[in-house]
Amino acid sequence: MTQVTLFLEPSVALFYTHIAQSAGVSLEQVLSDALFKLAGELSLEALQTG
């Protein structure tokens, strides 16, 4: 795996931290899952418009 550093606004970090705590997973896992889902959605959109 490749390690990536993200800089988040404090309010964004707090939002995803609350989600992570509610789900019982790490902040890193929540962010990874969210980015993976977004990448999939953007790929599908690109295929439909391209």
mmCIF file of the N, C-alpha and C atoms, coordinates in Angstrom:
data_MODEL
# 
_entry.id   MODEL 
# 
loop_
_atom_site.group_PDB 
_atom_site.id 
_atom_site.type_symbol 
_atom_site.label_atom_id 
_atom_site.label_alt_id 
_atom_site.label_comp_id 
_atom_site.label_asym_id 
_atom_site.label_entity_id 
_atom_site.label_seq_id 
_atom_site.pdbx_PDB_ins_code 
_atom_site.Cartn_x 
_atom_site.Cartn_y 
_atom_site.Cartn_z 
_atom_site.occupancy 
_atom_site.B_iso_or_equiv 
_atom_site.pdbx_formal_charge 
_atom_site.auth_seq_id 
_atom_site.auth_comp_id 
_atom_site.auth_asym_id 
_atom_site.auth_atom_id 
_atom_site.pdbx_PDB_model_num 
ATOM 1   N N  . MET A 1 1  ? 0.841   -1.183 0.000   1.00 0.00 ? 1  MET A N  1 
ATOM 2   C CA . MET A 1 1  ? 0.000   0.000  0.000   1.00 0.00 ? 1  MET A CA 1 
ATOM 3   C C  . MET A 1 1  ? 0.881   1.239  0.000   1.00 0.00 ? 1  MET A C  1 
ATOM 4   N N  . THR A 1 2  ? 0.332   2.303  -0.516  1.00 0.00 ? 2  THR A N  1 
ATOM 5   C CA . THR A 1 2  ? 1.009   3.586  -0.539  1.00 0.00 ? 2  THR A CA 1 
ATOM 6   C C  . THR A 1 2  ? 0.470   4.447  0.588   1.00 0.00 ? 2  THR A C  1 
ATOM 7   N N  . GLN A 1 3  ? 1.360   5.063  1.329   1.00 0.00 ? 3  GLN A N  1 
ATOM 8   C CA . GLN A 1 3  ? 0.956   5.959  2.408   1.00 0.00 ? 3  GLN A CA 1 
ATOM 9   C C  . GLN A 1 3  ? 0.795   7.362  1.847   1.00 0.00 ? 3  GLN A C  1 
ATOM 10  N N  . VAL A 1 4  ? -0.296  8.037  2.235   1.00 0.00 ? 4  VAL A N  1 
ATOM 11  C CA . VAL A 1 4  ? -0.603  9.378  1.753   1.00 0.00 ? 4  VAL A CA 1 
ATOM 12  C C  . VAL A 1 4  ? -0.868  10.271 2.963   1.00 0.00 ? 4  VAL A C  1 
ATOM 13  N N  . THR A 1 5  ? -0.429  11.510 2.879   1.00 0.00 ? 5  THR A N  1 
ATOM 14  C CA . THR A 1 5  ? -0.705  12.485 3.924   1.00 0.00 ? 5  THR A CA 1 
ATOM 15  C C  . THR A 1 5  ? -1.805  13.422 3.438   1.00 0.00 ? 5  THR A C  1 
ATOM 16  N N  . LEU A 1 6  ? -2.841  13.586 4.245   1.00 0.00 ? 6  LEU A N  1 
ATOM 17  C CA . LEU A 1 6  ? -3.933  14.498 3.920   1.00 0.00 ? 6  LEU A CA 1 
ATOM 18  C C  . LEU A 1 6  ? -3.966  15.624 4.939   1.00 0.00 ? 6  LEU A C  1 
ATOM 19  N N  . PHE A 1 7  ? -4.255  16.804 4.471   1.00 0.00 ? 7  PHE A N  1 
ATOM 20  C CA . PHE A 1 7  ? -4.460  17.949 5.348   1.00 0.00 ? 7  PHE A CA 1 
ATOM 21  C C  . PHE A 1 7  ? -5.953  18.274 5.313   1.00 0.00 ? 7  PHE A C  1 
ATOM 22  N N  . LEU A 1 8  ? -6.597  18.171 6.460   1.00 0.00 ? 8  LEU A N  1 
ATOM 23  C CA . LEU A 1 8  ? -8.033  18.403 6.557   1.00 0.00 ? 8  LEU A CA 1 
ATOM 24  C C  . LEU A 1 8  ? -8.320  19.637 7.398   1.00 0.00 ? 8  LEU A C  1 
ATOM 25  N N  . GLU A 1 9  ? -9.349  20.341 7.019   1.00 0.00 ? 9  GLU A N  1 
ATOM 26  C CA . GLU A 1 9  ? -9.836  21.422 7.857   1.00 0.00 ? 9  GLU A CA 1 
ATOM 27  C C  . GLU A 1 9  ? -10.279 20.805 9.189   1.00 0.00 ? 9  GLU A C  1 
ATOM 28  N N  . PRO A 1 10 ? -10.113 21.516 10.290  1.00 0.00 ? 10 PRO A N  1 
ATOM 29  C CA . PRO A 1 10 ? -10.499 20.955 11.591  1.00 0.00 ? 10 PRO A CA 1 
ATOM 30  C C  . PRO A 1 10 ? -11.941 20.453 11.642  1.00 0.00 ? 10 PRO A C  1 
ATOM 31  N N  . SER A 1 11 ? -12.854 21.169 11.017  1.00 0.00 ? 11 SER A N  1 
ATOM 32  C CA . SER A 1 11 ? -14.260 20.738 11.049  1.00 0.00 ? 11 SER A CA 1 
ATOM 33  C C  . SER A 1 11 ? -14.470 19.445 10.275  1.00 0.00 ? 11 SER A C  1 
ATOM 34  N N  . VAL A 1 12 ? -13.738 19.265 9.193   1.00 0.00 ? 12 VAL A N  1 
ATOM 35  C CA . VAL A 1 12 ? -13.831 18.030 8.408   1.00 0.00 ? 12 VAL A CA 1 
ATOM 36  C C  . VAL A 1 12 ? -13.247 16.866 9.201   1.00 0.00 ? 12 VAL A C  1 
ATOM 37  N N  . ALA A 1 13 ? -12.116 17.084 9.824   1.00 0.00 ? 13 ALA A N  1 
ATOM 38  C CA . ALA A 1 13 ? -11.492 16.044 10.647  1.00 0.00 ? 13 ALA A CA 1 
ATOM 39  C C  . ALA A 1 13 ? -12.414 15.642 11.790  1.00 0.00 ? 13 ALA A C  1 
ATOM 40  N N  . LEU A 1 14 ? -13.047 16.610 12.417  1.00 0.00 ? 14 LEU A N  1 
ATOM 41  C CA . LEU A 1 14 ? -13.970 16.328 13.514  1.00 0.00 ? 14 LEU A CA 1 
ATOM 42  C C  . LEU A 1 14 ? -15.168 15.514 13.022  1.00 0.00 ? 14 LEU A C  1 
ATOM 43  N N  . PHE A 1 15 ? -15.717 15.900 11.886  1.00 0.00 ? 15 PHE A N  1 
ATOM 44  C CA . PHE A 1 15 ? -16.850 15.187 11.298  1.00 0.00 ? 15 PHE A CA 1 
ATOM 45  C C  . PHE A 1 15 ? -16.508 13.716 11.065  1.00 0.00 ? 15 PHE A C  1 
ATOM 46  N N  . TYR A 1 16 ? -15.388 13.452 10.397  1.00 0.00 ? 16 TYR A N  1 
ATOM 47  C CA . TYR A 1 16 ? -15.008 12.076 10.099  1.00 0.00 ? 16 TYR A CA 1 
ATOM 48  C C  . TYR A 1 16 ? -14.554 11.324 11.352  1.00 0.00 ? 16 TYR A C  1 
ATOM 49  N N  . THR A 1 17 ? -14.027 12.019 12.335  1.00 0.00 ? 17 THR A N  1 
ATOM 50  C CA . THR A 1 17 ? -13.678 11.388 13.605  1.00 0.00 ? 17 THR A CA 1 
ATOM 51  C C  . THR A 1 17 ? -14.929 10.884 14.310  1.00 0.00 ? 17 THR A C  1 
ATOM 52  N N  . HIS A 1 18 ? -15.996 11.673 14.275  1.00 0.00 ? 18 HIS A N  1 
ATOM 53  C CA . HIS A 1 18 ? -17.259 11.245 14.886  1.00 0.00 ? 18 HIS A CA 1 
ATOM 54  C C  . HIS A 1 18 ? -17.803 10.008 14.173  1.00 0.00 ? 18 HIS A C  1 
ATOM 55  N N  . ILE A 1 19 ? -17.724 9.997  12.858  1.00 0.00 ? 19 ILE A N  1 
ATOM 56  C CA . ILE A 1 19 ? -18.179 8.831  12.099  1.00 0.00 ? 19 ILE A CA 1 
ATOM 57  C C  . ILE A 1 19 ? -17.351 7.608  12.474  1.00 0.00 ? 19 ILE A C  1 
ATOM 58  N N  . ALA A 1 20 ? -16.042 7.780  12.549  1.00 0.00 ? 20 ALA A N  1 
ATOM 59  C CA . ALA A 1 20 ? -15.154 6.664  12.888  1.00 0.00 ? 20 ALA A CA 1 
ATOM 60  C C  . ALA A 1 20 ? -15.482 6.114  14.272  1.00 0.00 ? 20 ALA A C  1 
ATOM 61  N N  . GLN A 1 21 ? -15.672 7.005  15.234  1.00 0.00 ? 21 GLN A N  1 
ATOM 62  C CA . GLN A 1 21 ? -15.998 6.564  16.593  1.00 0.00 ? 21 GLN A CA 1 
ATOM 63  C C  . GLN A 1 21 ? -17.334 5.834  16.627  1.00 0.00 ? 21 GLN A C  1 
ATOM 64  N N  . SER A 1 22 ? -18.309 6.348  15.894  1.00 0.00 ? 22 SER A N  1 
ATOM 65  C CA . SER A 1 22 ? -19.631 5.715  15.858  1.00 0.00 ? 22 SER A CA 1 
ATOM 66  C C  . SER A 1 22 ? -19.562 4.323  15.233  1.00 0.00 ? 22 SER A C  1 
ATOM 67  N N  . ALA A 1 23 ? -18.706 4.164  14.232  1.00 0.00 ? 23 ALA A N  1 
ATOM 68  C CA . ALA A 1 23 ? -18.578 2.887  13.531  1.00 0.00 ? 23 ALA A CA 1 
ATOM 69  C C  . ALA A 1 23 ? -17.593 1.947  14.209  1.00 0.00 ? 23 ALA A C  1 
ATOM 70  N N  . GLY A 1 24 ? -16.823 2.463  15.156  1.00 0.00 ? 24 GLY A N  1 
ATOM 71  C CA . GLY A 1 24 ? -15.840 1.638  15.843  1.00 0.00 ? 24 GLY A CA 1 
ATOM 72  C C  . GLY A 1 24 ? -14.638 1.275  14.986  1.00 0.00 ? 24 GLY A C  1 
ATOM 73  N N  . VAL A 1 25 ? -14.294 2.180  14.079  1.00 0.00 ? 25 VAL A N  1 
ATOM 74  C CA . VAL A 1 25 ? -13.121 1.964  13.224  1.00 0.00 ? 25 VAL A CA 1 
ATOM 75  C C  . VAL A 1 25 ? -12.220 3.191  13.311  1.00 0.00 ? 25 VAL A C  1 
ATOM 76  N N  . SER A 1 26 ? -11.062 3.100  12.692  1.00 0.00 ? 26 SER A N  1 
ATOM 77  C CA . SER A 1 26 ? -10.120 4.216  12.743  1.00 0.00 ? 26 SER A CA 1 
ATOM 78  C C  . SER A 1 26 ? -10.524 5.331  11.778  1.00 0.00 ? 26 SER A C  1 
ATOM 79  N N  . LEU A 1 27 ? -10.061 6.520  12.084  1.00 0.00 ? 27 LEU A N  1 
ATOM 80  C CA . LEU A 1 27 ? -10.276 7.656  11.190  1.00 0.00 ? 27 LEU A CA 1 
ATOM 81  C C  . LEU A 1 27 ? -9.695  7.349  9.816   1.00 0.00 ? 27 LEU A C  1 
ATOM 82  N N  . GLU A 1 28 ? -8.519  6.743  9.800   1.00 0.00 ? 28 GLU A N  1 
ATOM 83  C CA . GLU A 1 28 ? -7.877  6.412  8.526   1.00 0.00 ? 28 GLU A CA 1 
ATOM 84  C C  . GLU A 1 28 ? -8.743  5.473  7.687   1.00 0.00 ? 28 GLU A C  1 
ATOM 85  N N  . GLN A 1 29 ? -9.403  4.518  8.329   1.00 0.00 ? 29 GLN A N  1 
ATOM 86  C CA . GLN A 1 29 ? -10.258 3.584  7.592   1.00 0.00 ? 29 GLN A CA 1 
ATOM 87  C C  . GLN A 1 29 ? -11.472 4.293  7.021   1.00 0.00 ? 29 GLN A C  1 
ATOM 88  N N  . VAL A 1 30 ? -12.067 5.182  7.790   1.00 0.00 ? 30 VAL A N  1 
ATOM 89  C CA . VAL A 1 30 ? -13.227 5.939  7.298   1.00 0.00 ? 30 VAL A CA 1 
ATOM 90  C C  . VAL A 1 30 ? -12.834 6.794  6.093   1.00 0.00 ? 30 VAL A C  1 
ATOM 91  N N  . LEU A 1 31 ? -11.706 7.485  6.196   1.00 0.00 ? 31 LEU A N  1 
ATOM 92  C CA . LEU A 1 31 ? -11.259 8.322  5.081   1.00 0.00 ? 31 LEU A CA 1 
ATOM 93  C C  . LEU A 1 31 ? -10.921 7.479  3.864   1.00 0.00 ? 31 LEU A C  1 
ATOM 94  N N  . SER A 1 32 ? -10.277 6.347  4.073   1.00 0.00 ? 32 SER A N  1 
ATOM 95  C CA . SER A 1 32 ? -9.941  5.448  2.975   1.00 0.00 ? 32 SER A CA 1 
ATOM 96  C C  . SER A 1 32 ? -11.202 4.951  2.275   1.00 0.00 ? 32 SER A C  1 
ATOM 97  N N  . ASP A 1 33 ? -12.178 4.528  3.050   1.00 0.00 ? 33 ASP A N  1 
ATOM 98  C CA . ASP A 1 33 ? -13.430 4.040  2.477   1.00 0.00 ? 33 ASP A CA 1 
ATOM 99  C C  . ASP A 1 33 ? -14.165 5.140  1.712   1.00 0.00 ? 33 ASP A C  1 
ATOM 100 N N  . ALA A 1 34 ? -14.191 6.337  2.275   1.00 0.00 ? 34 ALA A N  1 
ATOM 101 C CA . ALA A 1 34 ? -14.871 7.455  1.626   1.00 0.00 ? 34 ALA A CA 1 
ATOM 102 C C  . ALA A 1 34 ? -14.201 7.817  0.303   1.00 0.00 ? 34 ALA A C  1 
ATOM 103 N N  . LEU A 1 35 ? -12.875 7.844  0.295   1.00 0.00 ? 35 LEU A N  1 
ATOM 104 C CA . LEU A 1 35 ? -12.161 8.163  -0.942  1.00 0.00 ? 35 LEU A CA 1 
ATOM 105 C C  . LEU A 1 35 ? -12.319 7.067  -1.980  1.00 0.00 ? 35 LEU A C  1 
ATOM 106 N N  . PHE A 1 36 ? -12.325 5.810  -1.552  1.00 0.00 ? 36 PHE A N  1 
ATOM 107 C CA . PHE A 1 36 ? -12.510 4.688  -2.472  1.00 0.00 ? 36 PHE A CA 1 
ATOM 108 C C  . PHE A 1 36 ? -13.887 4.755  -3.121  1.00 0.00 ? 36 PHE A C  1 
ATOM 109 N N  . LYS A 1 37 ? -14.916 5.046  -2.312  1.00 0.00 ? 37 LYS A N  1 
ATOM 110 C CA . LYS A 1 37 ? -16.272 5.160  -2.845  1.00 0.00 ? 37 LYS A CA 1 
ATOM 111 C C  . LYS A 1 37 ? -16.366 6.325  -3.833  1.00 0.00 ? 37 LYS A C  1 
ATOM 112 N N  . LEU A 1 38 ? -15.786 7.458  -3.479  1.00 0.00 ? 38 LEU A N  1 
ATOM 113 C CA . LEU A 1 38 ? -15.803 8.616  -4.368  1.00 0.00 ? 38 LEU A CA 1 
ATOM 114 C C  . LEU A 1 38 ? -15.102 8.299  -5.684  1.00 0.00 ? 38 LEU A C  1 
ATOM 115 N N  . ALA A 1 39 ? -13.979 7.611  -5.622  1.00 0.00 ? 39 ALA A N  1 
ATOM 116 C CA . ALA A 1 39 ? -13.254 7.251  -6.841  1.00 0.00 ? 39 ALA A CA 1 
ATOM 117 C C  . ALA A 1 39 ? -14.119 6.374  -7.747  1.00 0.00 ? 39 ALA A C  1 
ATOM 118 N N  . GLY A 1 40 ? -14.830 5.436  -7.151  1.00 0.00 ? 40 GLY A N  1 
ATOM 119 C CA . GLY A 1 40 ? -15.718 4.579  -7.936  1.00 0.00 ? 40 GLY A CA 1 
ATOM 120 C C  . GLY A 1 40 ? -16.841 5.366  -8.586  1.00 0.00 ? 40 GLY A C  1 
ATOM 121 N N  . GLU A 1 41 ? -17.445 6.273  -7.840  1.00 0.00 ? 41 GLU A N  1 
ATOM 122 C CA . GLU A 1 41 ? -18.530 7.098  -8.384  1.00 0.00 ? 41 GLU A CA 1 
ATOM 123 C C  . GLU A 1 41 ? -18.032 7.988  -9.519  1.00 0.00 ? 41 GLU A C  1 
ATOM 124 N N  . LEU A 1 42 ? -16.861 8.591  -9.344  1.00 0.00 ? 42 LEU A N  1 
ATOM 125 C CA . LEU A 1 42 ? -16.304 9.451  -10.386 1.00 0.00 ? 42 LEU A CA 1 
ATOM 126 C C  . LEU A 1 42 ? -15.929 8.650  -11.622 1.00 0.00 ? 42 LEU A C  1 
ATOM 127 N N  . SER A 1 43 ? -15.447 7.428  -11.433 1.00 0.00 ? 43 SER A N  1 
ATOM 128 C CA . SER A 1 43 ? -15.115 6.556  -12.567 1.00 0.00 ? 43 SER A CA 1 
ATOM 129 C C  . SER A 1 43 ? -16.362 6.206  -13.362 1.00 0.00 ? 43 SER A C  1 
ATOM 130 N N  . LEU A 1 44 ? -17.434 5.859  -12.663 1.00 0.00 ? 44 LEU A N  1 
ATOM 131 C CA . LEU A 1 44 ? -18.687 5.542  -13.358 1.00 0.00 ? 44 LEU A CA 1 
ATOM 132 C C  . LEU A 1 44 ? -19.211 6.743  -14.118 1.00 0.00 ? 44 LEU A C  1 
ATOM 133 N N  . GLU A 1 45 ? -19.127 7.902  -13.501 1.00 0.00 ? 45 GLU A N  1 
ATOM 134 C CA . GLU A 1 45 ? -19.579 9.135  -14.163 1.00 0.00 ? 45 GLU A CA 1 
ATOM 135 C C  . GLU A 1 45 ? -18.753 9.424  -15.409 1.00 0.00 ? 45 GLU A C  1 
ATOM 136 N N  . ALA A 1 46 ? -17.451 9.226  -15.304 1.00 0.00 ? 46 ALA A N  1 
ATOM 137 C CA . ALA A 1 46 ? -16.563 9.464  -16.446 1.00 0.00 ? 46 ALA A CA 1 
ATOM 138 C C  . ALA A 1 46 ? -16.875 8.506  -17.590 1.00 0.00 ? 46 ALA A C  1 
ATOM 139 N N  . LEU A 1 47 ? -17.211 7.263  -17.266 1.00 0.00 ? 47 LEU A N  1 
ATOM 140 C CA . LEU A 1 47 ? -17.540 6.287  -18.291 1.00 0.00 ? 47 LEU A CA 1 
ATOM 141 C C  . LEU A 1 47 ? -18.858 6.639  -18.990 1.00 0.00 ? 47 LEU A C  1 
ATOM 142 N N  . GLN A 1 48 ? -19.791 7.192  -18.227 1.00 0.00 ? 48 GLN A N  1 
ATOM 143 C CA . GLN A 1 48 ? -21.098 7.547  -18.797 1.00 0.00 ? 48 GLN A CA 1 
ATOM 144 C C  . GLN A 1 48 ? -21.018 8.775  -19.676 1.00 0.00 ? 48 GLN A C  1 
ATOM 145 N N  . THR A 1 49 ? -20.142 9.715  -19.346 1.00 0.00 ? 49 THR A N  1 
ATOM 146 C CA . THR A 1 49 ? -20.063 10.952 -20.106 1.00 0.00 ? 49 THR A CA 1 
ATOM 147 C C  . THR A 1 49 ? -19.000 10.881 -21.200 1.00 0.00 ? 49 THR A C  1 
ATOM 148 N N  . GLY A 1 50 ? -18.128 9.892  -21.113 1.00 0.00 ? 50 GLY A N  1 
ATOM 149 C CA . GLY A 1 50 ? -17.004 9.806  -22.050 1.00 0.00 ? 50 GLY A CA 1 
ATOM 150 C C  . GLY A 1 50 ? -17.276 8.946  -23.170 1.00 0.00 ? 50 GLY A C  1 
# 
